[in-house]
Amino acid sequence: MYTKNPTQSPEPGPEAPPNSSRHSVSVISTAGPLAPAPLDEGETATILAALHQKTAALEVEAARRQELEHHLRQRDAELADFLENAVECLHQVGPDGTIMWANKAELALLGYDDHEYIGRNIAAFHTDQEAIADILRRLLRGETLHNHPAQLRCKDGSIKDVLIHSNVRWDDGAFSYTRCFTRDISERKRWETELDRRVEDRTRELVESRGKLRKLAAELSLAEGRVRKTLAGELHDYLAQLLIVTRLKLGQATQEAMAYPKLQQLLEGADGVLDEAITYTRSLMAELNPPILGFGLPMGLKWLAEKFKTHHIEVELDIPEALELQLSENQSGLLFQCTRELLMNVVKHAKTDRAMISLTRDAESLSLHVSDKGKGFGAATVPTTLTTDQSLTQFGLFSIRERMEALGGRFEVRSTPNQGTRASLFLPLGELETVSPIQASRPMPIMHAEIQPRGAAVTLRVLLVEDHAQWCGRACGVCWKVIPIYR
C-alpha cells in the first residue's frame, strides 16, 4: 500500500525520470492479512447454512426463554394470589416498623382497609407497646419468634388475642423486611378463660367440700367419742352393776349351799361364768372409753401398749418422763384413737411383732409417731380423695388425715417396701388448750392389781360411793361394807 509522506525531505540522488512524480513515496507494509480471495458458490452455501442453523437455534432459545419467563410470571402471580388470599394472616414490616404489605385475611381480621393499615407503624395496632418493642428488638437480633402472644386492636375497638410467628429477610446483611404470620386465638382464649373460670369455681367448691368434709369428720369423731362414752356409761351404770350385784347374791347363795355339795358346785360354776362376763364387760367399757385418758395422753399410750400385747405385738414407748402436755379431752381422745387405728394397721398388714410409739414436742407442735419395721408399702402417701376401689386401710388413713386437719394439724406417712412404715401426727401448739384444775389434780391410777388364787377368800374393806338411791334407798350413796370376795 502506498501513501504520501509530505513531511519527509527529498533525498539527493539521480535525477528522476521525466514522467515521474515530483513527490517522494514510501512503501508501508500493513499488519493485517490481505483481503480474502473471492469464495466460490459451494463455500458460500456452506456458510449460509451454518448461519441459518445458528439463527434457528437462537430462535428456539428465545422461545424457550419466553416460555420460562411466562411460567415464572404465572408462578409469581399464583404465589401472590396464594399469599393474598391465604386464610392465615400475613404481613411484612420494614426495619423502621412500617407495615409494607398485608394480605386480605389480616385486613379482614382487624377490619381495616388497605390505606388504613398498610404504610402505618405496626406499633399503632398493638395494645402493649412494650411487647411490640420487644418483638422488634428480638427480630433485629436475628431471632425467630414462634407462638409469641400478643394483642391487636381492631378498627371497631375490640381486642384480638393472637400468636405471632416471625423472622427477618436479610439482604447482604441488611434488614429488608419481616415475614409475619398471625394466628387468631381469641376464641380459644375465650374458652380457656371460661375453662379457667369453671376450674376456679370447681376448685372453690372442692375446697368448700373439703372444709365441710373435715368438719363432718371432726363432728363424726366427736360423735363417736360421745357414743363410746354413753355406751361405756350405760354398761358401767347398769349392766356391770347388775352383774356385780348378781355375783354378790350368787356368793351369798354359795355360802348358804355349803350343806349341798352338788348345788354348791353348780353355783361356783355359775360364779365363774359370771366372773368372765364381768371381766368382758369391764374390757368392753375400757375399749369404748378408756378411763386412763383422764390422766393424760402419755398414760393412755402406756395403757394402749399394754393392751396390744393381747394382739401378740410388743409396743415400745419413747415418751420423755418430764413431758408436760395440756390437751383438751377432744384432742387427747383423737390422738389416742388415731394411734390405736395405726397400731391395728401394724397388726393387720405390717407382718411384724414390734412397733414403736414416740411422743415429743418442740416450740411449734406436738408430734406423735407410730413406726414399725414391717413389710411397708410402695405408695407412701395418704389419699386425698376417696374412690370406689380404695381399701378400708386407705379409708382409715384418709379419715385420720381429715380428722387431724379439722383440728389444725396434719398427718404424714412415710413407707418403703420391706423397710417399714412411719406414720406421724402433728398438732400445732397454738391448738393446745389448758388442762382443767380438776383433771390436773386427779390421782395416778393403779395400773396392776395383785391377783389372788381362785377360791381363796379375801376380806376387803370397801368404800362404796354411788349416787343411785336404788342400792340402799338413801340418797347419800356412801356405804361402808365388809364383803368377803371369793375368786
C-alpha positions as CSV (number, residue, x, y, z in Angstrom):
1,M,0.0,0.0,0.0
2,Y,1.3,3.3,-0.9
3,T,0.8,6.7,0.9
4,K,2.0,10.1,0.6
5,N,4.6,11.4,3.2
6,P,4.6,15.2,2.9
7,T,6.8,15.7,5.9
8,Q,9.7,13.7,4.6
9,S,12.5,15.7,2.8
10,P,13.7,14.6,-0.6
11,E,17.0,12.8,-0.6
12,P,19.8,13.6,-3.1
13,G,20.1,11.0,-5.9
14,P,19.9,10.6,-9.5
15,E,17.6,12.7,-11.4
16,A,14.2,11.4,-11.6
17,P,12.8,10.3,-14.9
18,P,10.8,12.9,-16.8
19,N,7.5,11.2,-16.3
20,S,8.0,10.5,-12.6
21,S,6.2,12.5,-9.8
22,R,8.0,15.2,-8.1
23,H,7.0,13.9,-4.7
24,S,8.7,11.0,-2.9
25,V,6.7,8.0,-1.8
26,S,7.4,5.3,0.7
27,V,6.2,1.7,0.9
28,I,4.3,0.7,4.1
29,S,3.6,-2.9,4.9
30,T,0.2,-3.5,6.7
31,A,0.0,-5.7,9.8
32,G,-3.4,-7.3,8.9
33,P,-3.9,-10.1,6.4
34,L,-4.5,-9.4,2.9
35,A,-8.2,-9.3,1.6
36,P,-9.6,-12.8,1.2
37,A,-9.9,-14.2,-2.1
38,P,-13.4,-14.5,-3.6
39,L,-15.4,-17.5,-2.4
40,D,-16.9,-20.0,-4.8
41,E,-20.5,-21.0,-4.7
42,G,-20.1,-24.1,-2.6
43,E,-18.3,-22.4,0.2
44,T,-20.9,-19.6,0.2
45,A,-23.7,-22.1,0.6
46,T,-22.0,-23.8,3.5
47,I,-21.6,-20.6,5.4
48,L,-25.2,-19.6,4.7
49,A,-26.4,-23.0,6.0
50,A,-24.4,-22.6,9.2
51,L,-25.8,-19.1,9.7
52,H,-29.4,-20.4,9.2
53,Q,-28.8,-23.2,11.7
54,K,-27.5,-20.7,14.4
55,T,-30.4,-18.4,13.7
56,A,-32.9,-21.3,14.3
57,A,-31.1,-22.3,17.5
58,L,-31.3,-18.7,18.7
59,E,-35.0,-18.5,17.8
60,V,-35.6,-21.8,19.8
61,E,-33.7,-20.4,22.8
62,A,-35.6,-17.2,22.6
63,A,-38.9,-19.1,22.6
64,R,-37.8,-21.2,25.5
65,R,-36.8,-18.2,27.5
66,Q,-40.1,-16.5,26.7
67,E,-41.9,-19.6,27.9
68,L,-39.8,-19.7,31.1
69,E,-40.5,-16.0,31.7
70,H,-44.2,-16.6,31.2
71,H,-44.1,-19.6,33.6
72,L,-42.2,-17.5,36.2
73,R,-44.7,-14.7,35.8
74,Q,-47.5,-17.2,36.2
75,R,-45.9,-18.7,39.3
76,D,-45.3,-15.2,40.8
77,A,-49.0,-14.4,40.2
78,E,-50.1,-17.7,41.7
79,L,-47.8,-17.2,44.7
80,A,-49.0,-13.6,45.1
81,D,-52.6,-14.8,44.9
82,F,-51.9,-17.6,47.4
83,L,-50.4,-15.2,49.9
84,E,-53.1,-12.5,49.3
85,N,-56.0,-14.9,49.7
86,A,-54.5,-17.3,52.3
87,V,-56.7,-18.0,55.3
88,E,-53.6,-17.3,57.6
89,C,-53.0,-13.7,58.4
90,L,-49.7,-12.4,56.8
91,H,-47.9,-9.1,56.7
92,Q,-44.5,-7.6,56.1
93,V,-42.9,-5.0,58.3
94,G,-39.9,-2.8,57.4
95,P,-36.9,-2.2,59.7
96,D,-38.5,1.0,61.0
97,G,-41.7,-0.8,61.9
98,T,-43.7,0.4,58.9
99,I,-46.2,-2.2,57.5
100,M,-45.2,-2.8,53.9
101,W,-47.9,-5.3,52.9
102,A,-50.7,-7.3,54.5
103,N,-53.0,-9.9,53.0
104,K,-56.8,-9.9,52.9
105,A,-57.1,-12.3,55.9
106,E,-55.2,-9.9,58.2
107,L,-57.1,-6.9,57.0
108,A,-60.4,-8.8,57.5
109,L,-59.3,-9.9,61.0
110,L,-58.7,-6.4,62.1
111,G,-61.4,-4.7,60.0
112,Y,-59.1,-2.2,58.2
113,D,-58.9,-1.2,54.5
114,D,-55.5,-1.2,52.7
115,H,-54.9,2.5,53.2
116,E,-55.8,2.4,56.9
117,Y,-53.3,-0.4,57.7
118,I,-50.5,-0.5,55.1
119,G,-48.0,2.3,55.5
120,R,-48.6,2.8,59.2
121,N,-46.4,1.7,62.0
122,I,-47.2,-1.7,63.4
123,A,-47.0,-0.4,67.0
124,A,-50.1,1.6,66.4
125,F,-52.1,-1.6,66.3
126,H,-50.6,-3.4,69.4
127,T,-52.2,-2.8,72.8
128,D,-48.9,-3.4,74.6
129,Q,-46.2,-1.1,73.3
130,E,-43.5,-2.7,75.4
131,A,-44.4,-6.1,73.9
132,I,-44.2,-4.9,70.3
133,A,-40.9,-3.1,71.1
134,D,-39.5,-6.3,72.5
135,I,-40.7,-8.2,69.4
136,L,-38.9,-5.8,67.0
137,R,-35.7,-5.9,69.2
138,R,-35.6,-9.6,69.1
139,L,-36.1,-9.7,65.3
140,L,-33.3,-7.2,64.8
141,R,-31.1,-9.5,66.8
142,G,-31.9,-12.2,64.2
143,E,-34.2,-14.3,66.4
144,T,-37.1,-16.3,65.1
145,L,-40.3,-16.0,67.0
146,H,-42.7,-18.9,67.5
147,N,-46.1,-18.7,69.1
148,H,-45.4,-15.3,70.6
149,P,-48.5,-14.0,72.3
150,A,-49.8,-10.5,71.5
151,Q,-53.0,-8.4,71.4
152,L,-54.0,-6.4,68.4
153,R,-56.5,-3.6,68.3
154,C,-59.3,-3.8,65.7
155,K,-60.9,-1.0,63.9
156,D,-64.1,-1.4,65.9
157,G,-62.1,-1.1,69.2
158,S,-62.2,-4.8,70.1
159,I,-59.1,-6.7,71.0
160,K,-57.9,-9.8,69.3
161,D,-55.6,-12.3,71.0
162,V,-53.1,-13.6,68.5
163,L,-49.9,-15.8,68.2
164,I,-47.2,-14.4,66.1
165,H,-44.6,-16.4,64.1
166,S,-41.9,-14.1,62.5
167,N,-38.4,-13.9,61.2
168,V,-36.4,-11.4,59.0
169,R,-35.3,-11.4,55.4
170,W,-31.7,-10.2,55.3
171,D,-30.2,-8.8,52.0
172,D,-26.4,-8.6,52.1
173,G,-26.6,-8.4,55.9
174,A,-29.1,-5.6,55.8
175,F,-32.6,-5.8,57.4
176,S,-35.1,-6.0,54.5
177,Y,-38.4,-6.9,56.0
178,T,-40.1,-9.3,58.4
179,R,-42.2,-12.3,57.4
180,C,-45.0,-12.3,60.0
181,F,-47.7,-14.9,60.4
182,T,-50.5,-14.0,62.7
183,R,-53.0,-16.6,64.1
184,D,-56.2,-15.6,65.8
185,I,-56.7,-17.4,69.1
186,S,-59.4,-15.1,70.5
187,E,-62.0,-17.9,70.5
188,R,-59.5,-20.3,72.1
189,K,-58.6,-17.7,74.6
190,R,-62.3,-17.2,75.4
191,W,-62.7,-20.9,76.0
192,E,-59.5,-21.0,78.1
193,T,-60.8,-18.1,80.2
194,E,-64.2,-19.9,80.6
195,L,-62.4,-23.1,81.4
196,D,-60.2,-21.4,84.0
197,R,-63.4,-19.8,85.5
198,R,-65.0,-23.2,85.7
199,V,-61.9,-24.8,87.2
200,E,-61.7,-22.0,89.7
201,D,-65.4,-22.5,90.6
202,R,-65.0,-26.2,90.9
203,T,-61.8,-25.7,92.9
204,R,-63.6,-23.4,95.2
205,E,-66.5,-25.9,95.5
206,L,-63.9,-28.6,96.2
207,V,-62.2,-26.6,98.9
208,E,-65.6,-25.8,100.4
209,S,-66.5,-29.5,100.2
210,R,-63.2,-30.4,101.7
211,G,-63.9,-28.0,104.5
212,K,-67.3,-29.5,105.1
213,L,-65.8,-32.9,105.0
214,R,-63.2,-32.0,107.6
215,K,-66.0,-30.5,109.7
216,L,-68.0,-33.7,109.3
217,A,-65.0,-35.8,110.1
218,A,-64.4,-33.7,113.3
219,E,-68.1,-34.0,114.2
220,L,-68.1,-37.7,113.5
221,S,-65.0,-38.1,115.7
222,L,-66.7,-36.1,118.5
223,A,-70.0,-38.1,118.0
224,E,-68.1,-41.3,118.1
225,G,-66.5,-40.2,121.4
226,R,-69.8,-39.3,122.8
227,V,-71.4,-42.6,121.7
228,R,-68.5,-44.5,123.1
229,K,-68.7,-42.6,126.4
230,T,-72.5,-43.1,126.5
231,L,-72.2,-46.9,125.8
232,A,-69.5,-47.2,128.4
233,G,-71.6,-45.3,130.9
234,E,-74.6,-47.5,130.2
235,L,-72.5,-50.6,130.6
236,H,-71.0,-49.3,133.8
237,D,-74.1,-47.9,135.4
238,Y,-76.5,-50.8,134.6
239,L,-75.1,-54.0,133.1
240,A,-71.9,-54.0,135.1
241,Q,-73.7,-53.1,138.3
242,L,-76.3,-55.8,137.8
243,L,-73.6,-58.4,137.1
244,I,-71.8,-57.4,140.2
245,V,-74.9,-57.5,142.4
246,T,-75.8,-60.8,140.8
247,R,-72.4,-62.1,141.7
248,L,-72.7,-60.9,145.3
249,K,-76.1,-62.6,145.5
250,L,-74.5,-65.7,144.0
251,G,-71.7,-65.6,146.5
252,Q,-74.3,-65.5,149.4
253,A,-76.2,-68.4,147.8
254,T,-72.9,-70.3,147.6
255,Q,-72.4,-69.9,151.3
256,E,-75.9,-71.0,152.0
257,A,-75.5,-74.1,149.9
258,M,-72.4,-75.3,151.7
259,A,-74.5,-78.2,153.0
260,Y,-75.4,-79.2,149.5
261,P,-72.2,-80.0,147.6
262,K,-73.7,-80.6,144.2
263,L,-75.7,-77.3,144.4
264,Q,-72.6,-75.5,145.6
265,Q,-70.6,-76.9,142.7
266,L,-73.2,-75.6,140.2
267,L,-73.3,-72.2,141.9
268,E,-69.5,-72.0,141.8
269,G,-69.6,-72.8,138.1
270,A,-72.1,-70.1,137.5
271,D,-69.9,-67.7,139.5
272,G,-67.0,-68.5,137.2
273,V,-69.1,-67.7,134.1
274,L,-70.4,-64.5,135.8
275,D,-66.8,-63.6,136.6
276,E,-65.9,-63.9,132.9
277,A,-68.9,-61.8,132.0
278,I,-67.9,-59.1,134.4
279,T,-64.3,-59.2,133.0
280,Y,-65.5,-58.9,129.5
281,T,-67.8,-56.1,130.4
282,R,-65.0,-54.2,132.0
283,S,-62.8,-54.8,129.0
284,L,-65.6,-53.5,126.7
285,M,-66.0,-50.4,128.8
286,A,-62.3,-49.8,128.6
287,E,-62.3,-50.3,124.9
288,L,-65.2,-47.9,124.4
289,N,-64.0,-45.1,126.7
290,P,-60.6,-45.8,128.3
291,P,-60.7,-44.1,131.7
292,I,-57.0,-43.9,131.6
293,L,-57.2,-40.9,129.3
294,G,-58.4,-38.9,132.2
295,F,-54.9,-39.0,133.5
296,G,-53.3,-37.7,130.3
297,L,-52.3,-38.8,126.9
298,P,-48.9,-40.4,127.9
299,M,-50.7,-42.7,130.4
300,G,-53.2,-43.6,127.7
301,L,-50.5,-44.5,125.3
302,K,-48.8,-46.7,128.0
303,W,-52.1,-48.5,128.6
304,L,-52.5,-48.9,124.8
305,A,-49.1,-50.5,124.6
306,E,-50.0,-53.0,127.3
307,K,-53.4,-53.7,125.7
308,F,-51.8,-54.6,122.3
309,K,-49.8,-57.4,123.9
310,T,-53.0,-59.4,123.5
311,H,-52.6,-59.0,119.7
312,H,-49.1,-60.5,120.0
313,I,-47.2,-57.3,119.3
314,E,-44.7,-55.6,121.5
315,V,-45.0,-51.8,121.5
316,E,-42.0,-49.8,122.6
317,L,-42.6,-46.4,124.1
318,D,-40.4,-43.4,123.7
319,I,-42.1,-40.7,125.9
320,P,-40.0,-38.4,128.0
321,E,-40.8,-38.6,131.7
322,A,-40.7,-34.8,132.1
323,L,-43.1,-34.2,129.1
324,E,-45.9,-31.9,130.1
325,L,-48.9,-31.7,127.9
326,Q,-52.0,-29.6,128.1
327,L,-54.6,-31.2,125.8
328,S,-58.3,-30.9,125.7
329,E,-60.4,-34.0,126.0
330,N,-61.2,-34.0,122.3
331,Q,-57.5,-33.6,121.3
332,S,-56.2,-36.4,123.6
333,G,-59.1,-38.6,122.5
334,L,-58.4,-38.0,118.8
335,L,-54.7,-38.7,119.2
336,F,-55.5,-41.8,121.2
337,Q,-57.9,-43.1,118.6
338,C,-55.6,-42.4,115.7
339,T,-52.8,-44.2,117.5
340,R,-55.0,-47.2,118.1
341,E,-56.0,-47.4,114.5
342,L,-52.4,-47.1,113.3
343,L,-51.4,-49.9,115.7
344,M,-54.2,-52.0,114.3
345,N,-52.8,-51.4,110.8
346,V,-49.5,-52.7,112.0
347,V,-51.2,-55.8,113.4
348,K,-53.1,-56.5,110.2
349,H,-50.7,-55.5,107.5
350,A,-47.1,-55.0,108.7
351,K,-46.3,-58.7,109.4
352,T,-44.1,-57.8,112.4
353,D,-44.4,-58.3,116.1
354,R,-42.8,-55.0,117.1
355,A,-43.8,-51.4,116.9
356,M,-42.8,-48.1,118.5
357,I,-44.7,-45.0,119.7
358,S,-42.8,-41.8,120.3
359,L,-44.2,-38.6,121.7
360,T,-42.3,-35.3,121.5
361,R,-42.9,-31.6,121.4
362,D,-41.0,-28.6,120.2
363,A,-41.5,-24.9,120.0
364,E,-44.2,-25.2,117.4
365,S,-46.1,-28.5,117.6
366,L,-46.7,-31.8,119.4
367,S,-45.5,-34.8,117.4
368,L,-46.7,-38.4,117.8
369,H,-45.1,-41.1,115.7
370,V,-46.1,-44.7,115.2
371,S,-43.4,-46.8,113.4
372,D,-42.6,-50.4,112.6
373,K,-40.0,-52.4,110.7
374,G,-42.6,-54.5,108.8
375,K,-43.1,-55.0,105.1
376,G,-44.1,-51.5,104.3
377,F,-45.8,-50.5,101.1
378,G,-44.9,-48.6,97.9
379,A,-47.5,-45.8,97.7
380,A,-46.4,-43.9,100.8
381,T,-48.9,-41.2,100.5
382,V,-52.1,-40.5,102.3
383,P,-55.1,-40.5,99.9
384,T,-56.6,-37.0,99.4
385,T,-59.8,-38.2,97.8
386,L,-62.0,-41.3,98.1
387,T,-62.6,-43.7,95.2
388,T,-64.7,-46.8,94.9
389,D,-61.6,-49.1,94.7
390,Q,-59.9,-48.0,97.9
391,S,-59.5,-50.4,100.7
392,L,-60.5,-49.9,104.3
393,T,-56.9,-49.2,105.2
394,Q,-56.8,-46.3,102.8
395,F,-60.1,-45.1,104.1
396,G,-58.7,-45.3,107.7
397,L,-55.7,-43.2,106.7
398,F,-57.9,-40.7,104.8
399,S,-60.2,-40.5,107.9
400,I,-57.2,-39.8,110.2
401,R,-55.9,-37.1,107.9
402,E,-59.3,-35.4,107.7
403,R,-59.7,-35.5,111.5
404,M,-56.2,-34.1,112.1
405,E,-56.7,-31.3,109.7
406,A,-60.0,-30.5,111.3
407,L,-58.1,-29.7,114.5
408,G,-55.5,-27.7,112.6
409,G,-52.9,-30.5,112.5
410,R,-51.6,-32.7,109.8
411,F,-50.9,-36.4,109.1
412,E,-47.9,-37.8,107.2
413,V,-47.0,-41.3,106.2
414,R,-43.5,-42.5,105.0
415,S,-43.1,-46.1,103.9
416,T,-40.6,-48.2,101.9
417,P,-41.2,-51.8,100.8
418,N,-39.6,-54.2,103.2
419,Q,-38.2,-51.4,105.4
420,G,-41.3,-50.4,107.4
421,T,-43.7,-47.5,107.8
422,R,-43.6,-44.4,109.9
423,A,-46.9,-42.5,110.5
424,S,-46.7,-39.1,112.1
425,L,-49.4,-36.9,113.7
426,F,-48.6,-33.2,114.2
427,L,-50.7,-30.9,116.3
428,P,-49.8,-27.2,116.5
429,L,-49.1,-25.9,120.0
430,G,-51.4,-23.0,119.2
431,E,-54.3,-25.5,119.2
432,L,-53.5,-26.9,122.6
433,E,-55.8,-26.0,125.5
434,T,-55.1,-25.6,129.1
435,V,-55.9,-28.6,131.2
436,S,-58.5,-28.0,133.9
437,P,-57.5,-28.0,137.6
438,I,-59.8,-30.9,138.3
439,Q,-58.1,-33.0,135.6
440,A,-54.6,-31.9,136.8
441,S,-55.4,-32.9,140.4
442,R,-56.5,-36.4,139.6
443,P,-54.5,-39.1,141.3
444,M,-52.4,-41.6,139.4
445,P,-54.3,-44.8,138.5
446,I,-53.3,-48.2,139.7
447,M,-52.1,-50.0,136.6
448,H,-51.9,-53.5,138.1
449,A,-53.6,-55.3,140.9
450,E,-52.3,-58.4,142.6
451,I,-54.5,-61.4,141.6
452,Q,-55.2,-63.8,144.4
453,P,-55.6,-67.5,143.6
454,R,-59.2,-68.5,142.7
455,G,-61.1,-70.0,145.6
456,A,-59.2,-68.0,148.3
457,A,-61.4,-65.9,150.5
458,V,-60.1,-62.4,150.9
459,T,-61.8,-59.9,153.2
460,L,-61.6,-56.4,152.0
461,R,-63.0,-53.2,153.5
462,V,-64.6,-51.4,150.5
463,L,-65.9,-47.8,150.4
464,L,-68.9,-47.7,148.0
465,V,-69.7,-44.3,146.6
466,E,-72.8,-44.4,144.5
467,D,-75.3,-41.8,143.5
468,H,-78.0,-44.3,142.7
469,A,-80.6,-44.4,145.5
470,Q,-81.7,-47.9,144.4
471,W,-78.9,-49.6,146.2
472,C,-79.8,-48.8,149.7
473,G,-82.8,-46.5,149.5
474,R,-80.7,-43.5,150.6
475,A,-79.6,-40.6,148.6
476,C,-76.2,-40.2,150.3
477,G,-74.7,-43.1,148.2
478,V,-71.9,-43.7,150.6
479,C,-71.8,-47.0,152.5
480,W,-69.1,-48.9,154.4
481,K,-69.3,-52.7,154.0
482,V,-67.1,-55.6,154.7
483,I,-67.5,-58.0,151.8
484,P,-65.9,-61.4,151.6
485,I,-64.9,-61.9,148.0
486,Y,-64.4,-65.4,146.5
487,R,-62.3,-65.8,143.4
